[in-house]
């Protein structure tokens, strides 16, 4: 581990020195590439420098143990220094865990009403608004691609793209079944119902990663529909694309332009097909169940929203957050941080 840290430190110093050279400053693509690499390495370098500085302090303080007048004070300081040293070691181990190469990607996020009829659709609408508010709070950009609503204002299906810094790293843990326990607005007897909605999160595919044969596509156009299925315009602007070899269907109707909807539908289709290929490849080569991506795992209940008790429970990290309304207002950050830490810890344990 320390050989790796020293190597990263040396690489950062070399890059830092080279970026000031005139020929690199003039070569903008190369300059940007070096700057990006330095940004990636800097968190490790900063923590490593703190660790080296602390090591020197520990060494100097240990020398004071031989002085009877200063020994007690030195011993107390060493206790604090050693505790801080353990913290830095843990942080450095986490930083050395390789990140998911998809973490920096934008996200295709889908919400579908599940079990529970109209109440499930209303809950799916709550989740849509939750992600919209989380995106606003987190500096992410959410673009609605397609929306199918019910007469009571619920959501049957919603498709969106979320872009910005580490969008996939932050939102990938939302995949799975979300469960709600509450008294529906349609319930006259005050009885608590259990309903579900399913969320799927896919990293946006890059064009060069997957080639789609135009002959494999069936493209249908139709009137975009709005609230309650009513037409929102008189032109055939909505687009439905079917990938014939896999049966995958994508619909986009948010834009008034047929060409824009088609381009967005192709982008979503590419991401779905890439994720299916990635899941199949990892399921074949993974050495343990925890590192496999399986459809069954994505169908597991990941979170329950208890309105009657006013808290939310995430079942993967067994974390409870009070104030359901606050959570649905986009305050997901504490839970997302906990899930990211759990992922890093799991990967660290696998590699050790």
Buried (B, 14 or more C-beta within 10 A) or exposed (E): EEEEBEEBBEBBEEBBEBBEEEEBEEEEEBBEEBEEBBEEBEEBBEBBEBBBEBEEBBEEBBEBEEEEEBEEEBEEBBEEBEEBBEBBEEBBBBBBBEBEEBBEBBBBBBBBBBBBBBBBBBBBBBBBEBBBBBBEEBEBEBBBBBBBBBEEEBBBBBBBBBBBEBBBBBBBBBBBBBBBBBBBEEEEEEEEBEBBBBBBBBBBBEEEEEEBEEEEBEEEBEBBBBEEEEEEEEEEBBBBBBBEEEEBBBBBBBBEEBEBBBEBBBBBBBBBBBBBEBBEEEEEEEEEEEEBBEEEEBEEEBBBBBBEEEBBBBEBBEBEBEEBEEBBBBBBEEBBEBBBEBBBBEBBEEEE
